[in-house]
Amino acid sequence: MERLKTHCEKYFHRCSAKAFIANLGLSVEEATHVYTTHCRSHDVSFQELLMGLHFAWKHPTLLEGASIFKMSRGTHQGLHWRPVILLANYMQEIKMEHRHHNKIMTRGSKAFISLMTDTSDF
């Protein structure tokens, strides 16, 4: 968990619990669970996970995303899709019926991760 927070601090000005959720849409605990459960086994790095979560949450332009993650637009474009596609295909914890719950359950058949939403998306 601390490694993910440390990695996040490279790209975002602050990495408090609230700032983490504001920038990536998941809490540190949820993002750590996503990384250990889904990303590590598919060789997705912390940086790629952060880029994918940020893209899925904020929908930045290519220039904005590249600027935040301090890389060229081409590199950013090549790296942020892999974790997005991976999570869309393999991750079953995000369930729409739990989208307004502000908690995480990682064990058992009822495991889910809250998908924080705001009304600007609707």
ChimeraX attribute file (.defattr): number of C-alpha atoms within 10 A of each C-alpha:
attribute: neighborCount
match mode: 1-to-1
recipient: residues
	/A:1	14
	/A:2	10
	/A:3	10
	/A:4	18
	/A:5	18
	/A:6	11
	/A:7	15
	/A:8	23
	/A:9	14
	/A:10	14
	/A:11	16
	/A:12	13
	/A:13	9
	/A:14	14
	/A:15	20
	/A:16	14
	/A:17	13
	/A:18	13
	/A:19	14
	/A:20	20
	/A:21	18
	/A:22	16
	/A:23	19
	/A:24	22
	/A:25	21
	/A:26	25
	/A:27	24
	/A:28	21
	/A:29	16
	/A:30	20
	/A:31	23
	/A:32	20
	/A:33	16
	/A:34	19
	/A:35	23
	/A:36	11
	/A:37	14
	/A:38	17
	/A:39	22
	/A:40	13
	/A:41	9
	/A:42	12
	/A:43	11
	/A:44	16
	/A:45	14
	/A:46	20
	/A:47	18
	/A:48	21
	/A:49	27
	/A:50	22
	/A:51	27
	/A:52	22
	/A:53	21
	/A:54	23
	/A:55	20
	/A:56	16
	/A:57	18
	/A:58	13
	/A:59	12
	/A:60	13
	/A:61	11
	/A:62	14
	/A:63	14
	/A:64	13
	/A:65	21
	/A:66	19
	/A:67	14
	/A:68	15
	/A:69	18
	/A:70	13
	/A:71	13
	/A:72	13
	/A:73	17
	/A:74	11
	/A:75	11
	/A:76	21
	/A:77	16
	/A:78	10
	/A:79	18
	/A:80	22
	/A:81	16
	/A:82	18
	/A:83	27
	/A:84	18
	/A:85	12
	/A:86	16
	/A:87	19
	/A:88	11
	/A:89	9
	/A:90	11
	/A:91	16
	/A:92	11
	/A:93	19
	/A:94	16
	/A:95	14
	/A:96	11
	/A:97	10
	/A:98	16
	/A:99	15
	/A:100	12
	/A:101	13
	/A:102	12
	/A:103	16
	/A:104	19
	/A:105	13
	/A:106	14
	/A:107	8
	/A:108	7
	/A:109	8
	/A:110	9
	/A:111	13
	/A:112	23
	/A:113	26
	/A:114	22
	/A:115	23
	/A:116	18
	/A:117	13
	/A:118	8
	/A:119	5
	/A:120	5
	/A:121	5
	/A:122	5
